[in-house]
Amino acid sequence: MTSETQINMTSIGVVHSSLPDQDIKDRTFEGKESVVEIYPKYQEGLSGLEEFSHIFVLSYFNRLREEQIGPLRVKPKRLVRYGYTLDEIPLVGVFALDSPTRPNPIGLSLVSLIRIENGRNLVVSGLDLFEGTPVLDIKPYQSIYRVEKFKVSGWQMEASKRQKGDLSR
């Protein structure tokens, strides 16, 4: 039997975004630039990163309310904006969602790397993180991550149709 392990981490940088919080919440950040500032002591680790078009930004959701950390089942409430009622939204496990509500408030964002300024400021596009979000790690996107055949849950497929304007059920 395995026991839980306590882990301590130190941020390597911070997000700078001029986007209003509501744009992040409404997921209207596509094509908009933000900056991931990497602290000087980690700058050397960026060597070669400029050769990649996309990166993963791992972050710590520092602005979650206490009740958002720990629940294992939630309703993906953002579906309300696509015409769902709260009664229609399924109660699902947090590991089946990309919701920030989770036992460990860690974010994973795939973004376009536009350029690196001053050797440590990553100008990115499509970042879904708030101003001041601590950054835990950066990883380059690689072709081995591509999945040709995949499946998603039925409720996610339905939500995707509604998001794209196909409101037929």
C-alpha positions as CSV (number, residue, x, y, z in Angstrom):
1,M,0.0,0.0,0.0
2,T,1.3,3.4,-0.9
3,S,1.0,6.4,1.4
4,E,0.4,10.0,0.3
5,T,3.5,12.2,-0.2
6,Q,3.7,15.8,0.8
7,I,5.3,17.9,-1.9
8,N,6.7,21.4,-1.8
9,M,7.4,23.4,-4.9
10,T,8.8,26.7,-5.8
11,S,7.5,28.8,-8.6
12,I,9.9,29.5,-11.5
13,G,7.9,32.5,-12.8
14,V,4.7,34.4,-13.0
15,V,2.0,35.2,-15.5
16,H,1.5,38.7,-16.7
17,S,-1.7,39.3,-18.6
18,S,-3.6,42.5,-19.5
19,L,-6.8,40.5,-20.1
20,P,-9.7,41.1,-17.8
21,D,-10.4,38.2,-15.4
22,Q,-13.8,37.8,-17.2
23,D,-12.1,37.0,-20.5
24,I,-10.2,34.1,-18.8
25,K,-13.4,32.9,-17.2
26,D,-15.4,33.2,-20.5
27,R,-12.6,31.4,-22.4
28,T,-12.2,34.4,-24.8
29,F,-8.4,34.4,-24.6
30,E,-7.6,32.7,-27.9
31,G,-5.2,34.7,-30.1
32,K,-4.5,37.2,-27.3
33,E,-1.0,37.6,-26.0
34,S,0.3,37.3,-22.4
35,V,3.7,37.0,-20.9
36,V,5.2,34.3,-18.8
37,E,8.0,35.9,-16.9
38,I,10.7,33.3,-15.8
39,Y,12.7,34.4,-12.8
40,P,16.3,35.2,-13.5
41,K,17.7,32.2,-11.6
42,Y,15.8,29.9,-14.0
43,Q,16.6,31.8,-17.2
44,E,19.4,29.5,-18.3
45,G,16.8,26.7,-18.5
46,L,15.1,28.5,-21.4
47,S,18.1,27.8,-23.8
48,G,16.8,26.2,-27.0
49,L,13.1,26.8,-26.1
50,E,12.8,29.5,-28.9
51,E,12.9,26.7,-31.4
52,F,9.5,25.4,-30.4
53,S,6.2,26.7,-31.6
54,H,4.1,25.6,-28.6
55,I,4.8,25.0,-25.0
56,F,2.9,23.6,-22.0
57,V,2.7,26.0,-19.0
58,L,2.2,24.2,-15.7
59,S,0.8,26.6,-13.0
60,Y,-0.5,26.8,-9.5
61,F,-4.1,28.0,-9.2
62,N,-3.4,30.5,-6.4
63,R,-6.8,32.2,-6.6
64,L,-9.1,29.3,-5.9
65,R,-11.5,29.6,-3.0
66,E,-10.9,27.0,-0.2
67,E,-14.0,25.1,-1.2
68,Q,-12.7,24.6,-4.7
69,I,-9.7,22.6,-3.5
70,G,-10.4,19.0,-2.7
71,P,-13.9,18.1,-4.1
72,L,-13.7,15.0,-6.3
73,R,-17.0,15.4,-8.2
74,V,-18.4,18.6,-9.6
75,K,-20.7,19.9,-12.3
76,P,-18.9,21.7,-15.1
77,K,-20.9,24.9,-14.7
78,R,-19.4,26.6,-17.7
79,L,-21.9,24.6,-19.7
80,V,-24.6,27.0,-18.6
81,R,-23.4,29.5,-21.2
82,Y,-24.1,26.9,-23.9
83,G,-27.8,26.6,-22.9
84,Y,-27.6,23.9,-20.3
85,T,-29.6,24.1,-17.1
86,L,-27.9,23.1,-13.9
87,D,-30.2,20.0,-13.8
88,E,-28.9,18.9,-17.2
89,I,-25.3,19.2,-16.3
90,P,-23.8,15.9,-15.1
91,L,-21.9,15.4,-11.9
92,V,-18.5,14.1,-12.9
93,G,-15.2,13.4,-11.4
94,V,-12.6,16.2,-11.5
95,F,-10.2,14.0,-13.3
96,A,-12.6,13.8,-16.2
97,L,-12.6,17.7,-16.5
98,D,-10.2,20.5,-17.0
99,S,-11.8,22.4,-14.2
100,P,-9.5,24.2,-11.8
101,T,-11.4,22.5,-9.0
102,R,-9.3,19.5,-8.0
103,P,-7.3,18.0,-5.1
104,N,-4.1,19.7,-6.2
105,P,-4.7,23.1,-7.9
106,I,-2.3,22.5,-10.8
107,G,-3.0,24.0,-14.2
108,L,-1.8,22.7,-17.6
109,S,-2.1,25.1,-20.5
110,L,-1.0,24.5,-24.1
111,V,0.0,27.8,-25.7
112,S,1.7,29.2,-28.8
113,L,5.2,30.6,-28.1
114,I,5.4,33.8,-30.1
115,R,8.9,34.9,-28.9
116,I,11.2,35.3,-26.0
117,E,12.0,38.8,-24.9
118,N,14.9,39.9,-22.7
119,G,16.0,36.2,-22.5
120,R,13.3,35.3,-20.0
121,N,9.9,36.7,-20.9
122,L,7.9,34.2,-22.9
123,V,5.4,36.0,-25.1
124,V,2.6,33.5,-25.6
125,S,-0.8,33.3,-27.2
126,G,-3.9,31.6,-25.9
127,L,-3.0,31.5,-22.2
128,D,-5.9,30.8,-19.9
129,L,-4.3,32.0,-16.7
130,F,-4.9,35.1,-14.6
131,E,-2.5,37.9,-13.9
132,G,-0.1,36.9,-11.1
133,T,-0.6,33.1,-11.5
134,P,2.6,31.3,-10.3
135,V,4.3,29.2,-12.9
136,L,5.6,25.8,-11.8
137,D,7.2,24.5,-15.0
138,I,7.5,24.9,-18.8
139,K,7.6,22.0,-21.2
140,P,8.0,22.1,-25.0
141,Y,5.2,20.6,-27.1
142,Q,6.6,17.6,-29.1
143,S,5.1,15.6,-32.0
144,I,5.0,12.5,-29.8
145,Y,2.1,14.1,-27.8
146,R,-0.2,14.1,-30.9
147,V,-3.1,11.7,-30.7
148,E,-4.7,10.8,-34.0
149,K,-7.6,8.7,-32.6
150,F,-9.2,9.7,-29.3
151,K,-12.6,9.7,-27.7
152,V,-14.3,12.1,-25.2
153,S,-17.4,11.7,-23.1
154,G,-20.9,12.0,-24.6
155,W,-21.7,15.1,-22.6
156,Q,-18.4,16.8,-23.7
157,M,-19.3,16.1,-27.4
158,E,-22.7,17.6,-26.9
159,A,-21.3,20.6,-25.2
160,S,-18.8,21.0,-28.1
161,K,-21.7,21.0,-30.6
162,R,-23.5,23.7,-28.6
163,Q,-20.4,25.8,-28.2
164,K,-20.0,25.8,-32.0
165,G,-23.6,26.9,-32.5
166,D,-25.2,23.5,-33.3
167,L,-28.0,23.6,-30.7
168,S,-29.8,20.6,-32.1
169,R,-30.0,17.7,-29.6
